[in-house]
Amino acid sequence: MTKIGILTGSLRKAAYSKKVANELANLLPVRMTPVFMEIAQLPLYNADLDDADLVPAWETFRQQLDDVDSLIIVTPEYNRGMTGALKNAFDVGSKRQNHWKNKAALVASSSPGTIGGFGANQQVRQVLVTLNVIPVQRPEVYLGHVNHLFDDQGLMTNPKTIAFLQTAINAFVSLQSRLKTPADKVAAPLMRYEPGRFYIRDEGGIVLAEIIFHDQQNKRIRITDVQVSELLREPETTDQLILRVLRFAQIHQLTIIPDADQARTFVTKHPKYRRWFTLGE
């Protein structure tokens, strides 16, 4: 599994940047595992403390950076720049040795205003160049009026915004692939997301595989249908569809009601995921 480190610049519990990060994590291919990296616990960098090994949290964070393959960084904008917490994380991770280097990165910024955190986004990109991190060039992700993009459960509902973020994730996956050796290369993701479904379609727009799920409120979703065309001769496709819904549920802390036969079979085959499912409803 390829590990993708995800950092958000805001420390606020209900931060919009965290909701955007959740959406980007949801759009990653199943073969890529999102690793949410907390930065709130990092004291302000001070070389004197570092020299004396007085801050274990710094070393833990550096080890996390070493363990991930690439990065997704989501920042709000404070006074036309990134947050102090995010800049401090960059400083901590660059000391003793550069733990950021040679990674691909997708940078996204958000703001309730119209320009979508442009200043913070560009500031982050400037720092990444210094750290020898390779950011996605296009598309640039600036999400304006972010306070109108999510419903009461923190889920993004606008199909056009979701499609745009999927384009950004596809570019990120492609860049990450090119930075690896040929043996490690991964194909661009084929699976798409819209509210209530994941699906795969061919170049002509024909849907080859699809999983449908519905919001049941009370932090539950219900899988009602799973369809895989005979033209898609990959026996693991059904599992991949269910795993995408499972990740969606894990990110948003939801429970799955597996109405579809394939979903119930999946739970039987993979008991390690049983705690995310509610049977008998």
GURO-478658 format. One line per 8 residues: for each residue x, y, z of N, C-alpha, C. Coordinates in Angstrom, 1 decimal, padded with zeros to 4 digits. Atoms other than C-alpha are relative to their C-alpha. Layout:
N
X,Y,Z,X,Y,Z,X,Y,Z; ...
end
This chain:
281
000.8,-001.2,000.0,000.0,000.0,000.0,000.9,001.3,000.0; -000.7,-001.3,000.0,001.2,003.5,-000.8,-000.7,000.9,001.0; 000.5,-000.8,-001.0,000.8,005.8,002.1,000.0,001.5,-000.4; 000.1,-001.4,000.3,-000.4,009.4,001.6,-000.2,000.8,001.3; 000.1,-000.8,-001.2,000.3,011.8,004.4,-000.9,001.2,-000.3; 000.9,-001.1,000.1,-002.5,014.4,004.9,000.1,000.9,001.1; -000.2,-001.0,-001.0,-001.9,017.6,006.7,-001.0,001.2,-000.2; 000.9,-001.1,000.1,-004.4,020.4,007.5,000.5,001.1,000.8
-000.7,-001.2,-000.7,-003.3,023.9,008.5,-000.8,000.5,001.2; 000.8,-000.6,-001.1,-006.2,024.7,010.9,000.0,-001.0,001.1; 000.1,000.8,-001.2,-006.3,023.4,014.4,-001.4,-000.1,000.6; 001.4,000.0,-000.5,-010.0,024.0,014.8,-000.7,-001.3,-000.3; 000.6,001.4,000.2,-012.0,020.8,015.3,-000.9,-000.1,-001.2; 001.0,000.0,001.2,-014.7,021.7,012.7,000.5,000.8,-001.2; -000.6,-000.9,001.1,-012.3,023.4,010.3,-000.4,-000.5,-001.4; 000.4,000.4,001.4,-013.3,023.5,006.7,001.2,-000.7,-000.7
-001.1,000.7,000.6,-009.8,022.5,005.7,000.0,-001.5,000.3; 000.1,001.4,-000.4,-010.3,019.2,007.6,-001.1,-000.7,-000.8; 001.0,000.6,000.8,-013.5,018.6,005.7,000.4,-000.1,-001.5; -000.5,000.1,001.3,-011.8,019.3,002.4,001.0,-001.2,-000.1; -001.0,001.1,000.0,-009.0,016.9,003.4,-000.7,-001.3,000.0; 000.8,001.3,000.0,-011.6,014.2,004.2,-000.5,-000.3,-001.4; 000.5,000.2,001.3,-013.1,014.7,000.7,001.2,-000.5,-000.9; -001.1,000.4,000.8,-009.7,014.4,-001.0,000.5,-001.4,000.4
-000.3,001.4,-000.4,-008.9,011.3,001.0,-001.0,-001.0,-000.5; 001.1,000.9,000.5,-012.2,009.8,000.0,000.2,-000.3,-001.5; -000.2,000.1,001.4,-011.2,010.3,-003.7,001.2,-000.8,-000.4; -001.2,000.7,000.3,-007.9,008.5,-003.5,-000.3,-001.5,-000.4; 000.2,001.4,000.3,-007.7,005.0,-005.1,000.2,-000.8,001.3; 000.0,000.8,-001.2,-008.1,002.2,-002.6,001.5,-000.5,000.3; -001.4,000.5,-000.3,-004.4,001.1,-003.1,000.8,001.1,000.7; -000.7,-001.1,-000.8,-003.4,004.5,-001.5,-000.7,000.2,001.3
000.5,-000.1,-001.3,-003.9,004.7,002.2,000.2,001.4,000.6; -000.1,-001.3,-000.6,-004.6,008.1,003.7,000.5,-000.1,001.4; -000.5,-000.1,-001.4,-002.6,008.9,006.9,-000.1,001.4,000.4; 000.3,-001.3,-000.5,-003.9,011.9,008.7,001.1,000.4,001.1; -001.2,-000.4,-000.9,-000.9,013.7,010.4,-000.4,001.2,000.8; 000.4,-001.1,-000.9,-001.7,015.9,013.4,001.2,000.9,000.2; -001.1,-001.0,-000.2,000.4,019.1,013.8,-000.3,000.8,001.3; 000.4,-000.9,-001.2,-001.4,020.6,016.9,001.0,-000.3,001.1
-000.9,000.4,-001.2,001.0,018.7,019.3,001.4,000.5,-000.2; -001.4,-000.3,000.2,004.1,020.2,017.8,000.3,001.4,000.6; -000.4,-001.3,-000.6,005.7,022.9,020.0,000.8,000.9,-001.1; -000.7,-000.8,000.9,007.2,025.9,018.2,001.5,-000.4,-000.1; -001.4,000.5,000.2,010.6,024.9,016.7,001.0,000.9,000.7; -001.1,-000.7,-000.7,013.6,025.9,018.8,001.2,-000.9,-000.1; -001.2,000.9,000.2,017.0,024.5,017.8,000.7,-000.4,001.3; -000.6,000.4,-001.3,018.2,024.6,021.4,-000.7,-001.3,000.6
000.7,001.2,-000.5,015.5,022.1,022.4,000.3,-001.2,-000.8; -000.3,001.1,000.9,016.2,020.0,019.4,001.4,-000.6,000.3; -001.4,000.4,-000.2,019.9,019.8,020.1,000.0,-000.9,001.3; 000.0,000.7,-001.2,019.1,018.5,023.6,-001.0,-001.1,000.1; 000.9,001.1,000.1,016.5,016.0,022.4,-001.2,000.1,001.1; 001.0,-000.2,-001.0,013.8,017.6,024.6,-001.4,-000.1,-000.4; 001.4,000.0,000.5,010.8,017.3,022.3,-000.3,-001.2,-000.8; 000.3,001.3,000.7,009.8,013.7,021.5,-001.0,000.2,-001.1
001.0,-000.2,001.0,006.8,015.0,019.5,000.6,000.4,-001.4; -000.7,-000.4,001.2,009.2,016.5,016.9,000.5,-001.3,-000.7; -000.6,001.2,000.6,010.9,013.1,016.3,-001.1,-000.9,-000.5; 001.1,000.8,000.4,007.6,011.3,016.1,-000.6,000.5,-001.3; 000.5,-000.6,001.3,006.4,013.7,013.4,001.0,-000.3,-001.1; -001.0,000.2,001.1,009.6,013.3,011.4,000.0,-001.5,-000.4; 000.2,001.4,000.3,009.2,009.5,011.6,-001.2,-000.2,-000.9; 001.2,000.1,000.8,005.7,009.9,010.2,000.3,000.5,-001.4
-000.3,-000.5,001.4,007.0,011.9,007.3,000.8,-001.0,-000.8; -000.8,001.0,000.7,009.6,009.3,006.5,-000.8,-001.2,-000.4; 000.8,001.2,000.3,006.9,006.7,006.5,-001.0,000.1,-001.1; 001.0,-000.2,001.1,004.6,008.3,003.9,000.7,000.2,-001.3; -000.6,-000.1,001.3,005.2,008.3,000.2,-000.2,001.4,-000.7; 000.4,-001.3,000.6,003.5,011.6,-000.8,-000.9,000.7,000.9; 000.7,-000.9,-001.0,001.5,014.4,000.7,-001.2,000.7,-000.7; 001.1,-000.9,000.3,-001.8,016.2,000.5,000.0,001.0,001.1
-000.1,-001.1,-001.0,-001.7,019.6,002.2,-001.2,000.9,-000.2; 001.2,-000.9,000.2,-004.9,021.6,002.8,000.2,001.1,001.0; -000.2,-001.1,-000.8,-004.6,025.1,004.2,-001.1,001.0,-000.1; 000.8,-001.2,000.1,-006.9,027.9,005.2,000.9,001.2,-000.2; -000.9,-001.2,000.1,-005.7,031.5,004.8,-000.2,000.9,001.2; 000.0,-000.9,-001.1,-004.8,033.6,007.8,000.8,001.2,-000.4; -000.7,-001.2,000.3,-003.9,037.2,006.9,000.9,-000.1,-001.2; -000.6,000.2,001.3,-003.0,036.3,003.3,001.2,-001.0,000.0
-001.1,001.0,-000.1,-000.7,033.5,004.4,-000.5,-001.3,000.6; 000.3,001.2,-000.7,-000.6,030.0,005.8,-000.1,000.2,001.5; 000.0,-000.1,-001.4,-001.2,029.3,009.4,001.3,-000.2,000.7; -001.3,000.2,-000.8,001.6,029.4,012.0,000.2,-001.4,000.3; -000.2,001.4,-000.3,000.9,025.8,012.9,000.6,-000.8,-001.2; -000.5,000.7,001.2,001.5,024.6,009.3,001.5,000.4,-000.3; -001.4,-000.4,000.2,004.7,026.7,008.9,000.9,-000.6,001.1; -000.8,000.7,-001.0,005.9,025.3,012.2,000.3,-001.5,-000.3
-000.1,001.4,000.4,005.3,021.8,010.9,001.1,-000.2,-001.1; -001.1,000.0,001.1,007.4,022.6,007.8,001.4,000.1,000.6; -001.3,-000.2,-000.6,010.2,023.8,010.0,000.5,-001.2,000.8; -000.3,001.2,-000.8,010.1,020.8,012.4,000.5,-001.1,-000.9; -000.3,001.2,000.9,010.1,018.3,009.5,001.2,000.2,-000.9; -001.2,-000.2,000.8,013.1,020.0,007.8,001.3,000.0,000.8; -001.2,-000.1,-000.8,015.5,019.9,010.7,000.6,-001.4,000.3; -000.9,001.1,-000.1,018.3,017.5,011.4,000.3,-000.6,-001.3
-000.1,000.3,001.4,017.6,016.3,007.9,-001.3,000.4,-000.6; 001.2,-000.4,000.7,015.0,017.1,005.3,-000.9,-001.2,-000.1; 000.9,001.1,000.1,012.1,014.7,005.9,-001.1,000.1,-001.0; 001.1,-000.2,001.0,009.9,016.2,003.3,000.5,-000.3,-001.5; -000.6,000.0,001.4,012.2,015.8,000.2,-000.4,-001.2,-000.8; 000.2,001.0,001.0,011.5,013.9,-002.9,-001.4,-000.6,000.0; 001.4,000.4,000.0,007.7,013.6,-002.3,-000.8,000.8,-000.9; 001.0,-000.8,000.7,004.9,014.6,-004.5,-001.0,000.6,001.0
001.0,-000.6,-000.9,002.3,016.9,-003.0,-001.1,000.7,-000.8; 001.2,-000.8,000.5,-001.2,018.2,-003.8,-000.3,001.1,001.1; 000.3,-001.1,-000.9,-001.8,021.6,-002.3,-001.4,000.6,-000.3; 001.4,-000.5,000.1,-005.4,022.8,-001.7,-000.2,001.1,001.1; 000.3,-001.1,-001.0,-006.5,026.0,000.0,-001.5,000.3,-000.1; 001.5,-000.3,-000.1,-010.0,027.1,001.1,-000.2,001.3,000.8; 000.4,-001.2,-000.7,-011.7,030.2,002.3,-001.5,000.3,-000.1; 001.4,-000.5,000.2,-015.2,031.6,003.0,-000.1,001.1,-001.0
000.0,-001.1,001.0,-014.1,034.4,000.7,000.0,-000.5,-001.4; 000.1,000.4,001.4,-014.1,034.4,-003.1,001.3,-000.5,-000.6; -001.2,000.4,000.6,-010.4,033.9,-003.8,000.6,-001.3,000.5; -000.4,001.4,-000.4,-010.1,030.5,-002.0,001.3,-000.2,000.6; -001.3,000.2,-000.6,-007.0,031.1,000.0,001.2,000.1,-000.9; -001.1,000.0,001.0,-004.8,032.0,-002.9,001.3,000.4,000.6; -001.3,-000.5,-000.6,-002.2,033.8,-000.8,000.7,-001.2,000.8; -000.5,001.1,-000.8,-001.8,030.8,001.6,000.5,-001.1,-000.9
-000.4,001.1,000.9,-001.7,028.3,-001.3,001.4,000.3,-000.6; -001.2,-000.4,000.6,001.1,030.2,-003.0,001.2,000.0,001.0; -001.0,000.0,-001.0,003.0,030.6,000.2,000.5,-001.5,000.3; -000.4,001.4,-000.3,002.9,026.8,000.9,000.8,-000.5,-001.2; -000.8,000.4,001.2,004.1,026.2,-002.7,001.4,000.5,000.1; -001.4,-000.6,-000.1,007.1,028.5,-002.1,000.8,-000.8,001.0; -000.8,000.8,-001.0,008.1,026.6,001.0,000.3,-001.4,-000.5; -000.2,001.4,000.6,007.7,023.2,-000.8,001.1,000.0,-000.9
-001.1,-000.1,001.0,010.1,024.3,-003.5,001.4,-000.1,000.8; -001.2,000.0,-000.9,012.7,025.0,-000.7,000.3,-001.4,000.6; -000.1,001.3,-000.6,012.0,021.6,000.8,000.2,-001.1,-001.0; -000.2,001.0,001.0,012.5,019.8,-002.5,-001.2,-001.0,-000.1; 001.2,000.7,000.2,008.9,018.7,-002.6,-000.6,000.4,-001.4; 000.5,-000.3,001.4,007.3,018.4,-006.1,-001.5,000.1,000.1; 001.4,-000.2,000.0,003.8,019.9,-006.1,-000.7,-000.2,-001.3; 000.9,000.0,001.2,001.0,019.3,-008.6,-000.1,001.4,-000.5
000.0,-001.3,000.6,001.2,022.2,-011.0,-001.5,000.4,-000.4; 001.4,-000.2,000.5,-002.3,021.9,-012.6,-000.8,-001.3,000.3; 000.6,-001.3,-000.2,-005.0,022.1,-011.6,000.4,000.5,001.4; -000.2,-000.6,-001.3,-004.5,024.6,-008.8,-001.3,000.0,000.7; 001.2,000.2,-000.8,-007.0,024.1,-006.0,-000.2,001.1,001.0; 000.4,-001.1,-000.9,-008.5,027.2,-004.5,-001.5,-000.1,000.1; 001.4,000.2,-000.3,-011.9,026.6,-002.9,-000.6,001.2,000.7; 000.6,-001.1,-000.6,-013.8,029.8,-002.4,-001.4,-000.3,000.5
001.4,000.2,-000.6,-017.1,030.1,-000.4,-000.1,-001.4,000.6; 000.0,001.3,-000.5,-016.1,026.9,001.3,-001.0,-000.3,001.1; 001.1,000.2,-001.0,-018.7,027.4,004.0,-001.3,-000.4,-000.6; 001.3,000.4,000.6,-021.4,026.6,001.5,000.2,-001.3,-000.8; -000.3,001.2,000.7,-019.8,023.4,000.2,-000.4,-001.3,000.7; 000.2,001.3,-000.7,-020.8,020.9,002.9,-001.4,000.1,000.7; 001.3,000.1,-000.7,-024.1,019.6,004.4,000.2,-000.1,001.5; 000.0,000.0,-001.5,-025.0,019.2,008.1,000.9,-001.1,000.5
-000.8,001.1,-000.5,-023.0,016.0,008.3,001.5,000.1,-000.5; -001.3,-000.2,000.5,-019.9,017.5,006.8,000.4,-000.6,-001.3; -000.2,000.6,001.3,-020.3,015.9,003.4,-000.1,001.0,-001.1; 000.1,-000.8,001.1,-019.6,017.6,000.2,-001.0,-000.5,-001.0; 001.1,000.4,000.8,-022.6,017.6,-002.1,000.0,000.5,-001.4; 000.0,-000.6,001.4,-021.8,019.7,-005.2,000.7,-000.9,-001.0; -000.7,000.9,001.0,-021.1,017.3,-008.1,001.2,000.6,-000.8; -001.0,-000.7,000.8,-019.1,019.9,-010.0,001.3,000.2,000.8
-001.2,-000.2,-000.9,-016.8,020.6,-007.0,000.7,-001.4,000.2; -000.6,001.4,-000.2,-016.3,016.8,-006.4,000.7,-000.4,-001.3; -000.6,000.4,001.2,-015.5,016.3,-010.1,001.3,000.7,-000.2; -001.3,-000.8,000.1,-012.9,019.1,-010.0,001.1,-000.6,001.0; -000.9,000.6,-000.9,-011.3,017.6,-006.9,000.5,-001.3,-000.5; -000.4,001.3,000.6,-011.2,014.2,-008.6,001.1,000.2,-001.1; -001.0,-000.3,001.0,-009.3,015.8,-011.5,001.3,000.3,000.7; -001.2,-000.3,-000.8,-006.8,017.2,-008.9,000.7,-001.3,000.5
-000.6,001.2,-000.5,-006.4,013.8,-007.3,000.6,-000.9,-001.1; -000.5,000.8,001.1,-005.9,012.1,-010.7,001.4,000.6,-000.4; -001.3,-000.6,000.3,-003.1,014.6,-011.4,001.0,-000.3,001.0; -000.9,000.4,-001.1,-001.6,013.9,-008.0,000.5,-001.4,-000.1; -000.3,001.5,000.1,-001.7,010.1,-008.5,001.0,-000.2,-001.2; -000.9,000.1,001.1,-000.1,010.5,-011.9,001.4,000.5,000.3; -001.3,-000.5,-000.4,002.7,012.7,-010.5,000.7,-000.9,001.0; -000.6,001.0,-001.0,003.3,010.3,-007.6,000.5,-001.2,-000.7
-000.4,001.1,000.8,003.5,007.5,-010.1,001.4,000.2,-000.7; -001.2,-000.3,000.8,006.2,009.2,-012.2,001.2,000.1,000.8; -001.2,-000.1,-000.9,008.4,009.8,-009.2,000.5,-001.3,000.5; -000.5,001.3,-000.5,008.6,006.1,-008.4,000.7,-000.7,-001.1; -000.6,000.9,001.0,010.6,003.4,-010.1,-001.1,-000.6,-000.8; 001.0,000.7,000.8,008.9,001.6,-012.9,-000.8,-001.1,000.7; 000.6,001.1,-000.7,008.2,-001.4,-010.7,-001.1,000.5,001.0; 000.9,-000.6,-001.0,006.3,000.9,-008.3,-001.2,000.8,-000.7
001.0,-000.9,000.6,004.2,002.7,-010.9,-001.4,-000.5,000.2; 001.4,000.3,-000.1,000.5,002.8,-010.4,-000.8,000.7,-001.1; 000.8,-000.6,001.1,-002.2,003.5,-013.1,-000.9,001.1,000.6; 001.0,-001.1,-000.4,-004.4,006.6,-012.9,-001.3,-000.7,000.4; 001.3,000.6,-000.5,-007.6,005.8,-011.0,-001.1,000.0,-001.0; 001.1,000.1,000.9,-010.5,004.6,-013.0,-001.4,000.3,000.7; 001.2,-000.1,-000.7,-013.1,004.8,-010.3,-000.4,001.5,000.3; 000.4,-001.4,-000.2,-015.2,008.0,-010.0,-001.0,000.0,001.2
000.9,-000.2,-001.1,-017.3,009.4,-007.2,-001.0,001.1,-000.2; 001.0,-001.1,-000.1,-020.6,011.3,-007.0,-000.8,-000.3,001.3; 000.7,000.3,-001.3,-022.7,011.7,-003.9,-001.0,-001.2,-000.2; 000.9,001.1,000.0,-024.3,008.4,-003.2,000.5,-001.2,-000.9; -000.5,001.2,000.8,-022.2,006.2,-005.6,001.4,000.2,-000.4; -001.3,000.1,000.7,-018.8,005.1,-006.9,-000.3,-000.8,-001.2; 000.2,000.7,001.2,-018.6,003.9,-010.4,001.2,000.0,-000.9; -001.0,000.1,001.0,-016.3,002.9,-013.3,-000.7,000.1,-001.4
000.6,000.0,001.3,-017.1,003.8,-016.9,001.1,000.0,-001.0; -000.9,000.0,001.1,-015.4,003.3,-020.2,000.2,001.3,-000.7; -000.3,-001.2,000.7,-014.1,005.9,-022.6,-001.3,000.6,-000.7; 001.2,-000.4,000.7,-017.5,006.0,-024.3,-001.1,000.5,001.0; 001.0,-000.5,-001.0,-019.3,006.9,-021.0,-000.9,-001.1,000.5; 000.8,001.1,-000.4,-020.8,003.4,-020.5,000.4,-000.4,001.4; -000.4,000.4,-001.3,-020.9,002.5,-016.8,000.2,-001.5,000.0; -000.4,001.4,-000.1,-019.1,-000.8,-016.2,-000.2,-000.6,001.4
000.2,000.5,-001.3,-019.4,-001.1,-012.5,-000.5,001.2,000.9; 000.6,-001.1,-000.8,-021.3,000.8,-009.8,-000.4,-000.5,001.3; 000.5,000.3,-001.3,-022.1,000.8,-006.1,-000.8,001.2,000.4; 000.9,-001.1,-000.4,-025.1,002.8,-004.8,-000.2,-000.1,001.6; 000.3,000.0,-001.4,-025.5,003.9,-001.2,-000.7,001.3,000.4; 000.9,-001.1,-000.3,-027.9,006.2,000.6,000.2,000.4,001.5; -000.1,-000.6,-001.3,-027.7,008.5,003.6,-001.3,-000.4,000.9; 001.1,000.4,-000.9,-029.8,007.1,006.5,-000.1,000.8,001.2
000.0,-000.9,-001.2,-029.1,009.9,008.9,000.6,-000.8,001.2; -000.5,000.7,-001.2,-027.9,009.0,012.5,001.3,-000.7,-000.3; -001.4,000.5,000.3,-024.4,008.5,011.0,000.0,-001.4,-000.6; 000.0,001.3,000.6,-025.4,005.5,008.9,-000.2,000.3,-001.5; 000.3,000.0,001.5,-025.4,004.8,005.1,-000.4,-001.5,-000.3; 000.5,001.3,000.4,-027.1,001.9,003.3,000.4,-000.3,-001.4; -000.3,000.5,001.3,-025.6,000.0,000.4,-001.1,-000.7,-000.6; 001.2,000.6,000.6,-028.5,-000.9,-001.9,000.2,-000.7,-001.2
-000.2,000.7,001.3,-027.0,-002.0,-005.1,001.5,000.0,-000.4; -001.4,000.1,000.6,-023.7,-003.3,-006.6,-000.1,-000.7,-001.3; 000.1,000.6,001.3,-023.4,-004.0,-010.3,001.3,000.1,-000.7; -001.2,000.0,000.7,-020.4,-005.1,-012.3,-000.3,-000.7,-001.3; 000.3,000.6,001.4,-020.6,-005.7,-016.1,000.9,-001.1,-000.3; -000.8,001.1,000.4,-019.3,-008.9,-017.6,001.1,000.5,-000.9; -001.1,-000.5,000.8,-017.1,-006.7,-019.8,001.2,000.4,000.8; -001.1,-000.4,-000.9,-015.1,-005.8,-016.8,000.4,-001.3,000.7
-000.3,001.3,-000.4,-013.4,-009.1,-016.2,001.1,000.0,001.1; -000.9,-000.1,-001.1,-011.7,-008.4,-012.9,-000.8,-000.4,001.3; 000.8,000.6,-001.1,-013.0,-010.6,-010.0,000.1,000.9,001.3; -000.1,-000.8,-001.2,-011.8,-008.1,-007.4,-000.7,001.4,-000.1; 000.6,-001.3,000.2,-013.8,-005.2,-008.8,-001.1,000.3,001.1; 001.1,-000.2,-001.0,-016.8,-005.8,-006.4,000.6,000.4,001.3; -000.6,-000.4,-001.3,-014.5,-005.7,-003.4,000.6,001.4,000.0; -000.6,-001.4,000.1,-012.8,-002.5,-004.7,-001.1,001.0,000.2
001.1,-001.0,-000.2,-016.2,-000.8,-004.9,-000.4,000.1,001.4; 000.5,000.0,-001.4,-017.2,-001.9,-001.4,001.1,000.7,000.9; -001.0,-000.6,-000.8,-013.8,-000.8,-000.1,000.0,001.5,-000.1; 000.1,-001.5,000.1,-014.3,002.7,-001.5,-001.1,000.5,000.9; 001.0,-000.4,-000.9,-017.6,002.9,000.4,000.4,-000.1,001.4; -000.5,000.1,-001.4,-015.9,001.6,003.5,000.9,001.1,000.4; -000.9,-001.2,-000.3,-013.2,004.3,003.3,-000.9,001.2,000.2; 000.9,-001.2,-000.1,-016.0,006.9,002.8,-000.6,-000.1,001.4
000.6,000.2,-001.3,-017.6,005.5,006.0,001.0,000.3,001.1; -001.1,-000.2,-001.0,-014.3,005.5,007.9,000.4,001.4,000.2; -000.4,-001.4,000.0,-013.4,009.0,007.0,-001.1,000.9,000.7; 001.0,-000.8,-000.5,-016.8,010.4,008.0,-000.7,-000.7,001.3; 000.4,000.6,-001.2,-017.3,008.0,011.0,-001.5,-000.5,-000.1; 001.3,000.5,000.3,-020.4,006.3,009.5,000.0,-001.5,000.2; 000.3,001.4,000.0,-021.9,002.8,009.9,-000.7,-000.4,-001.3; 000.6,000.4,001.3,-022.8,000.8,006.8,-001.0,-001.1,000.2
001.0,001.1,000.0,-026.0,-001.2,006.4,000.1,-000.7,-001.3; -000.3,000.7,001.3,-025.2,-003.8,003.7,-001.3,-000.7,-000.5; 001.1,000.6,000.5,-028.5,-004.4,002.0,000.3,-000.9,-001.2; -000.4,000.8,001.2,-026.9,-005.6,-001.3,000.6,-001.3,000.4; -000.6,001.3,-000.3,-026.0,-009.3,-001.4,001.5,000.0,000.0; -001.4,000.0,000.1,-022.5,-008.5,-002.5,000.7,000.6,001.2; -000.5,-000.7,-001.2,-022.0,-006.2,000.5,000.0,-001.0,001.2; 000.1,000.9,-001.1,-023.2,-008.9,002.9,001.1,-001.1,-000.1
-001.0,001.0,000.2,-020.9,-011.4,001.3,001.4,000.5,000.3; -001.3,-000.6,-000.3,-018.0,-009.0,001.6,000.3,000.0,001.5; -000.2,000.0,-001.5,-018.5,-008.8,005.4,000.3,-001.4,000.5; -000.3,001.4,-000.3,-018.5,-012.6,005.6,001.4,-000.3,-000.4; -001.3,000.3,000.5,-015.3,-012.8,003.6,001.1,000.7,000.7; -001.0,-000.9,-000.7,-013.5,-010.0,005.5,-000.5,000.4,001.4; 000.5,-000.3,-001.4,-014.4,-010.2,009.2,000.7,001.2,000.7; -000.7,-001.1,-000.6,-011.8,-007.6,010.0,-000.6,001.3,-000.2
000.7,-001.3,000.3,-014.1,-004.9,008.6,-001.4,000.0,000.7; 001.3,000.2,-000.5,-017.1,-006.2,010.5,-000.5,001.2,000.9; 000.4,-001.1,-000.9,-017.2,-003.3,013.0,-000.6,001.2,-000.7; 000.5,-001.1,000.7,-018.0,-000.9,010.3,-001.4,-000.2,-000.6; 001.3,000.4,000.6,-021.2,-002.8,009.3,-001.0,-000.3,001.1; 001.1,000.3,-000.9,-024.6,-003.1,010.9,-000.9,-001.0,-000.7; 000.8,001.0,000.7,-026.4,-006.3,009.9,-001.4,-000.1,000.7; 001.3,000.3,-000.6,-030.1,-007.2,010.4,-000.9,001.2,000.0
001.0,-001.1,000.1,-031.7,-003.8,009.6,-000.7,000.0,-001.3
end
